[in-house]
Amino acid sequence: MKLPSKPSASERYGFTLIELLVVIAIIAVLVAILLPAVQSSREAARRSQCANNLKQVGLAIHNFHDAKKRIPSGGRPPEASSVRIGAFTSLLPFIEQAHLYDAYDQTYNWSASQNLPVTSQRVKTFECPSSPRHNNFLDHNPDGFRGTVTSWVGIVAVGDYAGSLGNAPALGAYAAALTPPIVVVGSTAQTTSKEIITNGFMPKNSALTFGDITDGLSNTIAVWESAGRPFIYRRSGQLSDNAYEHHTNAGGWARPASDILLTGSSKDGTTLPGSYINRTNGYDHAAEVYGTSGYPAPYGTEGTSQPFSFHRGGLNVLMGDGSVRFLDDEASIGVVGALVTRNTAGQEPAIQGVF
């Protein structure tokens, strides 16, 4: 039996160098085409998860209202004026975090050592997956951030969502010439130690009910997306990885100062107030220190963050009826401001000043 002969060198099969380079080039082109699509798909999934988180917050607000007959509110309870409690703390039992709520001592401040075992815990429902910053210890207590401090000491976990307090008086100059008109009422940018009820869905120290939202629950923003805090982000990117150098007064999910008074900003996000949203996540305090009357900024002792997301083209907002909408970042500040107010006529509710 004759065995088949081995192929000669001229009969062997393989790739030439040119063919190999062509294949590599085709693969590179395919990767270049597919990679943005994969990234876009992942971002769509993260945005969807963010919306789902806000829906869970909305469901928690409605369950809280059913149980307590009022909308959750943060601030300073009248029976313990020095104690500050964030509104999201009240929602813990309604997002399957009752063990954290039970461990929280409401007779102490959110930053007190008695409560740090709770407030230093990350709560995934309060985090947007598109946000690049999540850590147990990112936000701090500004009361200790005074003239001799030269570094940032984070003690509590951050969140990417914030209750809507209302429109800041600083927005008034931009609101006056806009349609529909924006009603700007009381502010917690303080001249006295007493907080005044504001015109949003979740003002501090209040006991509003859904009946007080006379503009309609589906027409009123309840919770904003505000990601990346306390670090300062703009559309151009992060200003600094050192929070001492650039920070906004907000971030901790348990802090009442993390709630938002809408001011808007300039188009590039460098100055506040202004006619644009979603251009920066807050006022840049740079290396300002916190004094006895707050920061040397227009907000006084109030938090200074603003609506902001890492989604393309806009941000998620939770409406009072529990629905989630994607708010275009080119939306008119007049329309946005009208969505913030709970009562366009500016009537004050009968029940106020009660935690």
N, C-alpha and C positions, 0 to 999 in steps of 0.2 A: 504494500500500500504506500502510495506516494504522499508524503506530508506536504501541506501548502507551504509555499515559500514565504519568507518574510518580505513585507513591502520594502521597496527601495526607498532611499531618502527622498527621492522625487515624488513618491507615491504616498508619503505620510501626510495625514490631515492635521490641521491646526490653524491658529490665528496668525495673521501677519501683524506686524507692529502697527500698521495703519489701521487694520480692522479693529485691533484692541483699543486704539485711541478713539475710534469712532464709537465703539460700544460704551466706553467710559464717558464720552461727551454726551451720548444719548441718555445715559443714566443720570448724569449731572443735570441735564435739562429737565428730566422727569421729576427729580427731587426738588428742583427749583420751582416747578409748577405745583407739586403736591404739598410742599411744606407750608406755604401760606394757607392752603385749604385745610390742612390738618390743624394749624394754629387757630384759624377762624372757627373751625368746628369745636375745638376745645374751649375757646372763649364763649361761644354760644352756649355750651353746656354750663360753664361757670356763671354766665349771666342768668340762665334758667334756674340754677341752684340758688343764686342770690335772690331772685324773685320768690322762690319757694320759701327761703328763710323769712322774707318779709311777710309772706302770707301766714307763716306760723306766728309771727309777732302780731299780725292783725287778728288772728283767731284768739290769741292770748288776751289781747285788749278787749275783745268782745266777751270772752268768758269772764274776765275780770269785772267788766261792767255788769254782767248778769249776776255775779256773786256779790259785788260791793255797791251796785247801783250808782256808780260814778266811773269816770274815765281816770285811769292811773295818772298820778302827778308826782313830780319830784320837788325838791326844795328843802325848806326848813320848817318842820312841824312846829306849830305854835306852842305846844307844850314843852318843846326842847329846842329853843331858837338857835342854839349853836350846832345842832346836829343836822347834817346835810345828807339826804338820801336821794338816790337816782330813781326815776320812774321805772326803769327797766328792772330794778331790784324787785319791785312788786309783781312783775310778770313771771318771775322764776317758777312759782308753783304751776303755772299754766303752760310751761314749755318743758315739762317733765324734769324740772330741776328743783323739786321741792326740798331735797336734802340740803341744797345750798341756802335756800330761803330759811329753812329751819335753823341753820347754823348762824344766820346773820342776826346780830344784836342791834336792833333799831334805836337803842338808847345811846349808841356810839356813832361817830362819823364813819363814812365809807372808807376813809383812809386810816382809821384807828387800828392799832395792833389786834384788837379783839375781832375785827372784821376782815383783816388781810387774808386769812385762810380761805375766805369766800371770794373777796373781790380780786384776788390775784389769780383766780381760776379762769381759764379760757372757757367761753360758752360759744360753741360752734354756731348756734342759731343766730348769734349776734355778729357773725363774721361773714364778710363777702369773700368767696374763694378767689376772686380776681385781685383782691388787695394783696400787695407784696409784703405787708407788715403784720404779722401775728406773733405775739409773744406774751408770756405770763407777766412780764415786768417791763412795760413800755411807758405807761403814763405815771405821773407823779402827783404829789400834793403841793400846789403852788404856795400854800401858807409857809412852807419852809424854804421857798425859793427867793431868798432876799439878797441884799447887797453883797454879802461875803461868799455866796455860793458861786462856784466856778465850774460845776459839773452837773450833769443830769442824773438823778437817782430815780429810776422807774420802780414803782412798787405794786401797780395794779395792772390787770389785763385790759387790753383795748377791745373796742367793738367798732363796727363800721356803719352802724345805724344810729339815728338820733331823733328824738321827739321834736316835733315842730311847735315852737313856742309862739311864733307869730312873725310879723314884719317889724324889723328894727326901725326906730325913728330916723336913723341915719339914711334909710331908704326913701324918706319922704320927698327929698328934693328930686329924686328920679321918678317917684310915683306921681307927683303932682301933674305932670304934663302927659301922663299915659292913660290909655283907655283899655279896659275898664279902670276906674279910679281905685286906688289902694287906700284902705282905711288903716291908719297907723295910730294905735292907741298906746296905753302904758308900756313902760320899759323897765327891765331890770338893770339897765345901764345906770348905775345908781348915783344919786345925790344924797340919799339917806340910806339907812340900813334896812328899810322896809321895802320888800319886793312888791311891785304893782302887777296886777294880773295883765297878761298880754292877750293879743287877739287871735291866737292860733288854736290848734286842736288840743294841745297838751301843756297849757301854761303851768308854771310852778305854783305851789301852794293853793291849788284849786280843787274843787269838787264838782266839775262840770258833768253833765249827763249828755247822752246823745241828743236829747231834746234841745240843748243849748247850741247845737251846731245847726243854726237856722239856714245856712247856705246849702245844707244837705250833706250827708256823710260821703256820698260819691263825688262831691265837688270840693272836698276839703282834704288837704294833705295832712296826714297824721304823723308819718315817720319818713325822714329823709335817709338817703344813702350818703354817708360822709366818710370816705375811706382814707387810710394812710396816716391818720392822726396818731400821735401829736406832731410827727414830722410834717414839714411843709412840702406839699406837692403842688405843682402847677402843670399845665399842659406841656410845658417845656421839660418837665422832669422834677426830680427831687432836689431841693436846694442844698441840703447837707445831710450827711449820715449822723451828724452830731446834733442831738435835739437841743442842747444848750445853745448852740449857735443860731438855730432857726427852729421855732416851734409855735404851735398854736395852743391856746388854753383849753384843751379838750382831749378826749380820746378814750378814757376809761369807761367801760360799759356801765359801771356803778356810779359814775359821777353825774350829779345834776347839771354841772357846767358843760357836759357833752351835748346837751340839747342845743337847738339852733334857733337863733333869731336871724331871719333872712335879711341880708344887706345887698347881696350881689357884689360884683367886682368889675374892674376894668376888663377889657377883652383879653389882655395878656395875663390877668390874674395878679398883677403886681400891687394894685391898690384897691381898697375897699372904702366906701360902697361903690356901686356901679350898676350898669345895665345888663350884666351877663351873669349866668349861672354856670356851674361846672367848669370854672377856669382855675380855681384854687380851692384847696380844702380848708383854708382858714387865714385869718390875719397873722402875719409874720411878726411875732414879738422879738425876733432876733435874740439879743442877749438882755432884753429888758428884765428887770426883776420885779417881783410881786410885792407891793407895799401894803400899808394898812388900808388904803382905799382901792385896792386892786391894781391892775396894770396901768401904766401911763398911756392908755389907749382909749378909744371912744366907748369901749364896752364896760369899763369899770371892773366890777367883780364877776361879770357875766362871762360865760364861755365865748370863745371867738372862732369856732369852726363854721364852715359853710358847706352846702351841698356839693358833693364831689364823688366821682366814681372812676374806675379804671376800665369801664366799658367804652366801646367806641360809639361816639355820637350822642351820648346822653347818660342818664342815670335812672335807676329804679326808685320809685316813690310808692309808699303805702298810703292808700286813701282811707278815709274814715269808715267806709263800708267793708273794709277788708280786702278790696281788690288792689292789685299792683299794676301800675302803669309805668311805661318807659317815657321819661320826660326828655324831649329833645333839647340839647344844650344850646340851640339857637332860638329857643322859645322866648317870646317877649317877656321882659321882667314885669310888665303890667299884668299879663295873664297869670304868670307864676305867683305874683303877689296876691292876686285875687283868689287863687287856689289855696293860698296859705290862710286867709282870713276865714273864720268860722261864721261871721255875720257881717255882710257887706255894709249894713247900715250902722255898724259900730255899737249896737246895743250891748250892754254888759249883762251877764247872767245874774240871776237873783242870788245864787250861792257862789261865794268866792272867798278866798283867803283861808280856806280850810284844807289841810293836807288829807 
